[in-house]
Amino acid sequence: MKRKTARKPSTFFPRKRLGQHFLIDKNAMEKIVRVADLDPADVILEIGPGRGEMTMLLAQKSQRVMAVEIDRVLASQLVDKTASLRNVEVICGDALKVDLEAMSRHTEKRMKVVANLPYQISTPLLMRLVSFRCLFSSMVLMLQKEVALRAVAKRNTKAYGSLSVLLQVYTTPTIEMLLPPNCFFPRPKVDSALVRFLVHKTPKIKIDDEQALWRVVRAAFGHRRKTLKNALKSILPEARFSEEVGRAMENVKIDPTRRAETLSLEEFARLTDGLRPYLSSLGSGS
């Protein structure tokens, strides 16, 4: 198939402070729609619609598109562009703050997310989407390649970290496509990747205390070169990290001298269960 030429928009001025890099490759847009696997009953949450080319494609394939755009100028232009489409709603707002639960009331099905994420907020936005995962069945996200590799990383690899664990507990991420900088305007300095996240209705591992799990995972990876015993001192201060706590780890078959990148999802769950009494005694702060 002949690749369609990606042309730079002529009447458009992206804002650097918003990290705007707009997808201009038509083949890539069509691939995103295919990966999203849409049907006429789907409700789509599109984050960062930009000039609306993807919005128009999504509207053709789904029941409803709710497009969240932080840039007031772009949001206004998109309202005009989609004025003839009754199934598109443009929301001018910050995706890190908008009321996602209110949006979900438009459908009995879980929504699907399609987004070309601003790279400087991709990690906090990913974690926010995971926090509201009950609202979504899948997420098809354009990410910086480095973040995408972290999302799919396996244990005992350099890219495996807290983001890997927390995403893989609740989703199955798959890299669907890599894109070079010339697929965007303006061109970013890094390669990009399209990642599909299948969101599970229940976590892959048994979790009794989700907040405790997140605290343990983040603390364990906070100092990658340190053993678990030393890395976890940020949430279990040295005065509290007694032989008793070490025995608690060993009781759940986790060697305190291991490092975070060696632990599987199931082992992080066991580690959290073993440390929960000590975490709760320290309060909610980490």
C-alpha positions as CSV (number, residue, x, y, z in Angstrom):
1,M,0.0,0.0,0.0
2,K,1.3,3.4,-0.9
3,R,1.9,5.5,2.2
4,K,0.0,8.7,2.3
5,T,2.1,11.8,2.6
6,A,2.1,13.5,6.0
7,R,1.8,17.3,5.4
8,K,2.5,20.1,7.8
9,P,-0.7,22.1,8.6
10,S,-0.5,25.6,7.1
11,T,-2.7,27.6,9.4
12,F,-1.8,26.1,12.8
13,F,0.5,27.2,15.6
14,P,1.1,24.6,18.3
15,R,1.8,25.7,21.8
16,K,5.1,24.4,23.2
17,R,4.0,24.9,26.8
18,L,1.2,22.4,26.2
19,G,3.5,19.9,24.6
20,Q,1.4,19.8,21.4
21,H,2.7,17.4,18.8
22,F,-0.1,16.6,16.4
23,L,-0.4,13.4,14.4
24,I,-0.5,14.3,10.7
25,D,0.1,10.8,9.2
26,K,-3.2,9.6,7.8
27,N,-2.2,5.9,7.7
28,A,-1.4,6.1,11.4
29,M,-4.8,7.6,12.1
30,E,-6.5,4.8,10.3
31,K,-4.4,2.2,12.1
32,I,-5.4,3.8,15.4
33,V,-9.1,3.4,14.5
34,R,-8.5,-0.2,13.6
35,V,-6.7,-0.9,16.8
36,A,-9.4,0.7,18.8
37,D,-11.8,-2.0,17.4
38,L,-14.9,0.2,17.5
39,D,-18.5,-0.7,17.0
40,P,-21.6,1.5,16.6
41,A,-22.5,1.2,20.3
42,D,-19.1,2.4,21.6
43,V,-18.7,5.7,23.5
44,I,-15.2,7.1,23.0
45,L,-13.2,9.4,25.3
46,E,-10.7,11.2,23.1
47,I,-8.0,13.1,24.9
48,G,-6.2,15.8,23.0
49,P,-8.1,15.8,19.8
50,G,-6.1,18.8,18.4
51,R,-7.4,19.8,15.0
52,G,-10.0,17.0,15.0
53,E,-8.9,14.7,12.1
54,M,-9.0,11.7,14.5
55,T,-12.3,12.9,16.0
56,M,-14.0,12.8,12.6
57,L,-12.8,9.2,12.0
58,L,-13.9,8.1,15.5
59,A,-17.3,9.7,15.0
60,Q,-18.0,7.6,11.9
61,K,-17.4,4.4,13.8
62,S,-19.0,4.9,17.2
63,Q,-22.1,6.0,19.0
64,R,-20.6,9.0,20.7
65,V,-17.2,10.8,21.0
66,M,-16.4,13.0,24.0
67,A,-13.3,15.0,23.0
68,V,-11.4,16.7,25.8
69,E,-9.2,19.5,24.7
70,I,-7.3,21.9,27.0
71,D,-6.5,24.5,24.3
72,R,-9.4,26.9,24.2
73,V,-8.7,28.0,20.6
74,L,-8.5,24.4,19.4
75,A,-11.6,23.5,21.3
76,S,-13.5,26.3,19.7
77,Q,-12.3,25.3,16.3
78,L,-13.3,21.7,16.9
79,V,-16.8,22.8,18.0
80,D,-17.2,24.5,14.6
81,K,-15.7,21.6,12.7
82,T,-18.1,19.0,14.3
83,A,-21.2,21.2,14.4
84,S,-23.0,19.0,11.9
85,L,-22.2,15.8,14.0
86,R,-24.7,15.1,16.7
87,N,-22.6,12.4,18.2
88,V,-19.5,14.6,19.1
89,E,-19.2,16.6,22.3
90,V,-16.2,18.9,22.7
91,I,-15.2,19.5,26.3
92,C,-12.7,22.3,26.9
93,G,-10.8,21.2,30.0
94,D,-7.7,19.5,31.5
95,A,-7.8,15.7,31.2
96,L,-6.1,15.5,34.6
97,K,-9.1,17.2,36.2
98,V,-12.2,16.6,34.2
99,D,-15.1,14.6,35.7
100,L,-14.6,11.2,34.1
101,E,-17.4,9.6,36.1
102,A,-19.9,12.2,34.8
103,M,-18.8,11.4,31.2
104,S,-19.4,7.7,31.8
105,R,-23.1,8.3,32.5
106,H,-23.7,8.7,28.8
107,T,-23.4,4.9,28.3
108,E,-24.2,1.6,29.9
109,K,-21.0,0.1,28.4
110,R,-17.6,0.9,29.6
111,M,-16.0,3.6,27.5
112,K,-13.0,3.3,25.2
113,V,-10.1,5.8,25.4
114,V,-8.3,7.1,22.3
115,A,-5.6,9.7,22.9
116,N,-2.4,11.3,21.6
117,L,-1.1,12.2,25.0
118,P,1.1,15.3,25.6
119,Y,4.3,13.5,26.6
120,Q,5.1,15.7,29.7
121,I,1.9,14.5,31.4
122,S,1.7,11.0,30.0
123,T,2.6,9.2,33.2
124,P,0.3,11.1,35.6
125,L,-2.5,10.8,33.0
126,L,-1.9,7.1,32.6
127,M,-2.2,6.6,36.4
128,R,-5.4,8.7,36.5
129,L,-6.9,6.6,33.8
130,V,-5.9,3.5,35.7
131,S,-7.5,4.9,38.9
132,F,-10.8,5.2,37.0
133,R,-10.3,1.9,35.1
134,C,-13.8,0.7,36.0
135,L,-15.1,3.2,33.4
136,F,-13.0,1.9,30.5
137,S,-12.7,-1.4,28.6
138,S,-9.7,-0.4,26.6
139,M,-7.3,2.5,26.0
140,V,-5.4,3.2,22.8
141,L,-2.8,5.7,23.5
142,M,0.0,7.4,21.6
143,L,3.0,7.6,24.0
144,Q,6.7,8.5,23.9
145,K,8.5,5.3,22.9
146,E,10.4,5.2,26.2
147,V,7.1,5.3,28.2
148,A,5.6,2.6,26.0
149,L,8.6,0.3,26.6
150,R,8.2,0.8,30.3
151,A,4.5,0.0,30.1
152,V,5.2,-3.5,28.5
153,A,8.5,-4.2,30.3
154,K,9.0,-7.6,31.9
155,R,10.7,-8.1,35.3
156,N,14.5,-8.4,35.3
157,T,14.8,-5.8,32.6
158,K,16.1,-2.2,32.8
159,A,12.7,-0.7,31.7
160,Y,10.7,-2.6,34.4
161,G,9.6,-0.2,37.1
162,S,6.7,1.0,39.1
163,L,4.8,2.1,36.0
164,S,5.2,-1.4,34.5
165,V,3.8,-3.0,37.6
166,L,0.9,-0.7,38.3
167,L,-0.2,-0.8,34.6
168,Q,0.2,-4.5,34.3
169,V,-1.8,-5.3,37.4
170,Y,-4.9,-3.8,35.9
171,T,-4.3,-4.0,32.1
172,T,-2.6,-5.9,29.4
173,P,-0.5,-3.5,27.3
174,T,0.6,-4.2,23.8
175,I,2.7,-2.0,21.5
176,E,0.8,-1.9,18.2
177,M,3.0,0.5,16.1
178,L,6.1,2.6,16.3
179,L,6.1,6.1,14.7
180,P,9.1,8.3,13.8
181,P,9.0,12.1,14.5
182,N,8.0,13.0,11.0
183,C,4.5,11.6,11.6
184,F,3.9,14.7,13.8
185,F,3.8,18.4,13.6
186,P,5.9,19.9,15.1
187,R,8.3,17.0,15.1
188,P,9.1,15.7,18.6
189,K,12.7,14.9,19.5
190,V,11.8,11.3,20.3
191,D,10.1,8.3,18.6
192,S,6.5,7.5,19.5
193,A,4.5,4.3,20.0
194,L,0.9,3.3,19.9
195,V,-0.1,1.2,22.8
196,R,-3.3,-0.7,23.3
197,F,-4.3,-1.4,26.9
198,L,-6.9,-4.1,27.5
199,V,-8.5,-3.1,30.8
200,H,-9.4,-6.0,33.1
201,K,-12.6,-5.9,35.2
202,T,-10.6,-7.3,38.1
203,P,-6.9,-7.0,38.8
204,K,-4.6,-9.8,37.6
205,I,-3.5,-10.4,41.2
206,K,-5.5,-10.5,44.5
207,I,-5.3,-7.1,46.2
208,D,-6.6,-6.5,49.7
209,D,-5.4,-2.9,50.0
210,E,-4.8,-1.1,46.7
211,Q,-3.3,2.0,48.4
212,A,-0.8,-0.1,50.2
213,L,0.2,-1.9,47.0
214,W,0.8,1.4,45.2
215,R,2.9,2.7,48.1
216,V,5.0,-0.4,48.3
217,V,5.7,-0.6,44.5
218,R,6.6,3.1,44.3
219,A,8.9,2.9,47.3
220,A,10.6,-0.3,46.1
221,F,11.5,1.3,42.8
222,G,12.4,4.6,44.4
223,H,16.1,3.5,44.7
224,R,16.6,0.9,42.0
225,R,20.1,-0.1,43.2
226,K,19.0,-0.7,46.7
227,T,17.7,-3.9,48.1
228,L,14.1,-4.1,49.1
229,K,15.1,-3.8,52.8
230,N,16.8,-0.5,52.2
231,A,14.5,0.9,49.5
232,L,11.4,0.4,51.7
233,K,12.9,2.5,54.5
234,S,11.2,5.5,52.8
235,I,7.8,4.1,54.0
236,L,9.2,1.9,56.8
237,P,11.8,4.2,58.6
238,E,14.9,2.5,59.9
239,A,13.7,2.6,63.5
240,R,10.6,0.5,62.5
241,F,12.5,-1.8,60.1
242,S,13.3,-4.3,62.8
243,E,14.0,-8.0,62.6
244,E,10.2,-8.4,63.0
245,V,9.6,-6.7,59.7
246,G,12.3,-8.7,58.0
247,R,10.7,-11.9,59.3
248,A,7.3,-10.6,57.9
249,M,8.9,-10.4,54.5
250,E,10.4,-13.8,54.8
251,N,7.1,-15.2,56.0
252,V,5.6,-14.3,52.6
253,K,8.7,-15.8,50.9
254,I,10.3,-12.5,49.8
255,D,14.0,-12.2,50.5
256,P,14.7,-8.7,51.9
257,T,18.0,-8.6,50.0
258,R,16.3,-8.8,46.6
259,R,15.8,-5.8,44.3
260,A,12.5,-4.5,43.1
261,E,13.1,-5.3,39.4
262,T,13.3,-9.1,40.3
263,L,9.7,-9.2,41.7
264,S,6.7,-10.4,39.8
265,L,3.2,-8.9,40.1
266,E,2.2,-11.8,42.5
267,E,5.3,-11.2,44.6
268,F,4.5,-7.5,45.0
269,A,1.1,-8.5,46.2
270,R,2.6,-10.9,48.8
271,L,5.1,-8.3,49.9
272,T,2.3,-5.8,50.4
273,D,0.3,-8.3,52.4
274,G,3.3,-9.0,54.6
275,L,4.0,-5.3,55.3
276,R,0.4,-4.1,55.6
277,P,0.4,-4.0,59.5
278,Y,3.4,-1.8,59.5
279,L,2.2,0.4,56.7
280,S,-1.1,1.1,58.4
281,S,0.6,1.9,61.7
282,L,2.5,4.7,59.9
283,G,-0.7,6.4,58.6
284,S,-1.6,7.3,55.0
285,G,1.4,9.3,54.0
286,S,4.3,7.6,52.1
